[in-house]
Amino acid sequence: MVRAVEEAVNLGFHVEILSNCYWATCDKDALEWLIPIAKAKDVELTLSSDPYHGEDWIVGEVQNAVKAAKILGIKTSILAVKCPWTGRRCPDQIDGVKVDLWDLMYKGRAAVNLAEKASKKPWREFTKCPYEDFIKQERVHIDPLGYVHVCQGISIGNVWKKPFSKIIEEYDPYENPILEPLVRGGPVALVEKFNLPHNEFYADACHLCYNARLLLRNKYPEILAPNQMYGEF
């Protein structure tokens, strides 16, 4: 990762790293791990701290990383995700660093393990993706297997099979059998296009979309990949 950060900065990119801080087991370790990142210069850290990553909102490893980042002069922010089962309030800051609280998206493990206890809405309300604009795509995720995701679990190619520049150049959501209905009418349109069985209520748009995609994986294995995004290892 350090090599990738160095290369990106040398190419003129601003780099932001999102981490769960598993490596920051103590002050000394946190400092040791962050020294190479600090040397790369144009880098920011976003650290995850919430009950999904520890016992409470404030995770000890994150506190260690924050302390080390301050010493090294690395700009840092903290990301937390809403937790429906805890009665404790998310703090506004941890050791002087602002905490940004995000909504929980019910996809992947959240759809399987957490959606049952969530409040639900009628499935026909989910006529738009609330998080991605597939027509004006401004970001992608590239996983360790090379898959390029416009949303986690929706792949538009693999960098080990085709150059990344070519994948981006050829991207057209209207030609993609999964993205076309999502652009046109959100998860509802995806369900209707393939006449998929469904429940009457879902936690959010991601919950409906994820469950619909599970039913389509055999039909579109190269798009709805990799297996790990769908709980298969």
C-alpha positions as CSV (number, residue, x, y, z in Angstrom):
1,M,0.0,0.0,0.0
2,V,2.8,2.4,0.8
3,R,4.3,1.9,-2.6
4,A,0.9,2.6,-4.2
5,V,0.6,5.8,-2.2
6,E,4.0,6.9,-3.2
7,E,3.4,6.3,-6.9
8,A,0.0,8.1,-6.7
9,V,1.5,11.1,-5.1
10,N,4.4,11.2,-7.6
11,L,1.8,11.2,-10.4
12,G,0.1,14.2,-8.9
13,F,-2.8,12.6,-7.1
14,H,-4.1,13.6,-3.7
15,V,-4.4,10.4,-1.7
16,E,-7.0,9.6,1.0
17,I,-6.6,6.3,3.0
18,L,-9.6,4.7,4.8
19,S,-8.5,2.3,7.6
20,N,-9.9,0.4,10.5
21,C,-6.6,0.9,12.4
22,Y,-6.1,-2.8,13.2
23,W,-2.4,-2.0,13.0
24,A,-2.4,0.7,15.7
25,T,-2.2,-1.6,18.7
26,C,-0.2,0.9,20.7
27,D,1.3,4.4,20.3
28,K,4.6,3.1,19.1
29,D,3.2,0.8,16.5
30,A,0.8,3.5,15.2
31,L,3.7,5.9,14.8
32,E,5.8,3.2,13.0
33,W,3.1,2.4,10.5
34,L,2.3,6.0,9.7
35,I,5.9,7.3,9.2
36,P,6.1,6.0,5.5
37,I,2.6,7.6,4.9
38,A,3.7,10.9,6.3
39,K,6.8,10.9,4.1
40,A,4.6,10.7,1.0
41,K,3.3,14.2,1.8
42,D,-0.1,14.7,0.1
43,V,-2.0,12.1,2.1
44,E,-5.1,12.2,4.4
45,L,-6.4,9.6,6.8
46,T,-10.0,8.6,7.4
47,L,-10.3,6.2,10.4
48,S,-13.3,4.0,11.2
49,S,-14.5,4.2,14.8
50,D,-17.9,2.8,15.9
51,P,-19.4,-0.4,17.4
52,Y,-18.8,-2.3,14.2
53,H,-15.1,-1.9,14.7
54,G,-14.9,-2.1,18.5
55,E,-16.9,-2.4,21.7
56,D,-18.1,1.2,21.6
57,W,-18.0,4.4,19.5
58,I,-14.4,5.2,20.6
59,V,-12.0,2.4,19.5
60,G,-8.6,2.3,21.2
61,E,-6.7,1.7,18.0
62,V,-8.2,4.8,16.5
63,Q,-7.1,6.9,19.4
64,N,-3.5,5.5,19.0
65,A,-3.6,6.4,15.3
66,V,-5.0,9.9,15.9
67,K,-2.2,10.6,18.4
68,A,0.5,9.4,15.9
69,A,-1.1,11.3,13.0
70,K,-0.9,14.5,15.0
71,I,2.8,14.0,15.8
72,L,3.5,13.4,12.1
73,G,1.3,16.2,10.8
74,I,-1.1,14.0,8.8
75,K,-4.6,15.4,8.3
76,T,-7.1,13.1,9.8
77,S,-10.9,12.6,10.0
78,I,-13.0,9.9,11.7
79,L,-15.9,8.0,10.1
80,A,-18.7,6.4,12.1
81,V,-21.8,4.5,10.9
82,K,-25.1,4.7,12.6
83,C,-25.7,1.7,15.0
84,P,-29.4,0.9,15.5
85,W,-28.9,-1.4,18.5
86,T,-26.8,0.9,20.7
87,G,-28.5,3.5,23.0
88,R,-25.3,5.5,23.4
89,R,-24.8,8.6,21.4
90,C,-22.0,8.9,18.8
91,P,-19.4,11.5,20.0
92,D,-18.9,14.6,17.9
93,Q,-15.1,14.3,18.2
94,I,-12.4,11.9,19.4
95,D,-9.3,13.4,20.8
96,G,-10.0,16.6,19.0
97,V,-10.7,15.0,15.6
98,K,-14.2,15.6,14.1
99,V,-16.4,12.5,13.8
100,D,-18.7,12.3,10.7
101,L,-21.7,10.0,11.3
102,W,-23.1,8.2,8.2
103,D,-26.3,6.3,7.6
104,L,-26.0,2.5,7.6
105,M,-26.4,1.0,4.1
106,Y,-28.2,-2.4,4.2
107,K,-26.1,-4.3,1.7
108,G,-23.7,-7.2,2.1
109,R,-23.4,-8.4,5.7
110,A,-25.6,-5.6,6.9
111,A,-28.4,-6.9,4.7
112,V,-28.0,-10.4,6.0
113,N,-27.3,-9.7,9.7
114,L,-28.9,-6.3,10.6
115,A,-31.8,-5.6,8.3
116,E,-34.2,-7.8,10.2
117,K,-34.2,-5.4,13.2
118,A,-34.4,-2.2,11.0
119,S,-37.6,-0.2,10.4
120,K,-38.9,-1.0,6.9
121,K,-40.6,0.9,4.0
122,P,-42.7,-0.4,1.1
123,W,-40.5,-1.8,-1.7
124,R,-42.1,0.5,-4.3
125,E,-40.6,3.6,-2.6
126,F,-37.1,2.7,-3.7
127,T,-37.1,4.2,-7.2
128,K,-33.7,5.8,-7.1
129,C,-30.2,4.9,-5.9
130,P,-29.5,7.4,-3.1
131,Y,-25.7,7.1,-3.1
132,E,-24.4,6.7,-6.7
133,D,-25.0,8.6,-9.9
134,F,-24.2,6.0,-12.5
135,I,-24.7,8.5,-15.4
136,K,-22.1,10.9,-13.9
137,Q,-19.9,8.3,-12.3
138,E,-17.2,10.2,-10.3
139,R,-15.6,7.3,-8.4
140,V,-15.0,3.5,-8.6
141,H,-13.7,0.9,-6.2
142,I,-10.9,-1.5,-7.3
143,D,-10.7,-4.6,-5.1
144,P,-7.6,-6.8,-4.6
145,L,-8.9,-9.3,-7.2
146,G,-8.9,-6.5,-9.9
147,Y,-12.7,-6.0,-10.1
148,V,-13.7,-2.4,-10.8
149,H,-16.9,-1.5,-8.9
150,V,-19.3,1.4,-9.6
151,C,-21.0,0.2,-6.4
152,Q,-19.7,-2.6,-4.2
153,G,-20.7,-5.8,-6.0
154,I,-21.5,-4.3,-9.4
155,S,-18.4,-4.7,-11.5
156,I,-17.7,-3.0,-14.9
157,G,-14.5,-5.0,-15.6
158,N,-11.3,-6.4,-14.2
159,V,-8.0,-4.7,-14.4
160,W,-6.2,-8.0,-14.7
161,K,-8.1,-8.8,-17.8
162,K,-8.4,-5.3,-19.4
163,P,-6.5,-2.0,-18.9
164,F,-8.2,0.3,-16.4
165,S,-8.2,3.1,-18.9
166,K,-10.1,1.0,-21.4
167,I,-12.7,-0.1,-18.8
168,I,-13.4,3.6,-18.0
169,E,-13.4,4.6,-21.6
170,E,-16.0,1.9,-22.5
171,Y,-18.2,2.5,-19.5
172,D,-21.9,3.0,-20.5
173,P,-24.5,2.4,-17.8
174,Y,-27.2,2.1,-20.5
175,E,-25.5,-0.9,-22.0
176,N,-25.1,-2.7,-18.7
177,P,-28.1,-5.0,-17.9
178,I,-27.9,-4.3,-14.1
179,L,-27.1,-0.6,-14.3
180,E,-29.7,0.3,-17.0
181,P,-32.8,-0.4,-14.8
182,L,-31.1,1.2,-11.7
183,V,-30.5,4.4,-13.7
184,R,-34.1,4.3,-15.0
185,G,-35.9,3.6,-11.8
186,G,-33.7,2.4,-9.0
187,P,-34.0,-1.0,-7.3
188,V,-37.7,-1.2,-8.1
189,A,-36.9,-1.1,-11.9
190,L,-34.3,-3.8,-11.4
191,V,-36.9,-6.1,-9.8
192,E,-39.5,-5.3,-12.4
193,K,-37.2,-5.8,-15.4
194,F,-36.4,-9.4,-14.4
195,N,-39.7,-10.1,-12.6
196,L,-37.9,-11.1,-9.4
197,P,-39.7,-12.4,-6.3
198,H,-39.5,-9.9,-3.5
199,N,-40.8,-8.9,0.0
200,E,-43.2,-6.1,0.5
201,F,-40.9,-4.1,2.8
202,Y,-37.2,-3.4,3.0
203,A,-34.9,-1.4,5.2
204,D,-33.6,0.9,2.4
205,A,-32.8,1.0,-1.3
206,C,-29.6,-0.9,-0.8
207,H,-31.4,-3.7,0.9
208,L,-33.8,-4.2,-2.0
209,C,-31.0,-3.9,-4.6
210,Y,-28.7,-6.3,-2.8
211,N,-31.4,-9.0,-2.5
212,A,-32.4,-8.5,-6.2
213,R,-28.7,-8.9,-7.3
214,L,-28.4,-12.1,-5.2
215,L,-31.1,-13.6,-7.4
216,L,-29.3,-12.5,-10.6
217,R,-25.7,-13.7,-9.9
218,N,-26.0,-16.9,-11.9
219,K,-27.2,-14.9,-14.9
220,Y,-24.5,-12.2,-14.7
221,P,-21.5,-13.7,-12.8
222,E,-19.0,-11.3,-14.3
223,I,-21.0,-8.2,-13.4
224,L,-22.2,-9.3,-9.9
225,A,-18.8,-10.2,-8.6
226,P,-16.6,-11.2,-6.8
227,N,-18.1,-13.9,-4.6
228,Q,-16.8,-12.2,-1.5
229,M,-19.2,-9.2,-2.0
230,Y,-22.1,-11.7,-1.7
231,G,-20.9,-13.6,1.3
232,E,-19.2,-16.5,-0.5
233,F,-15.6,-17.3,0.3
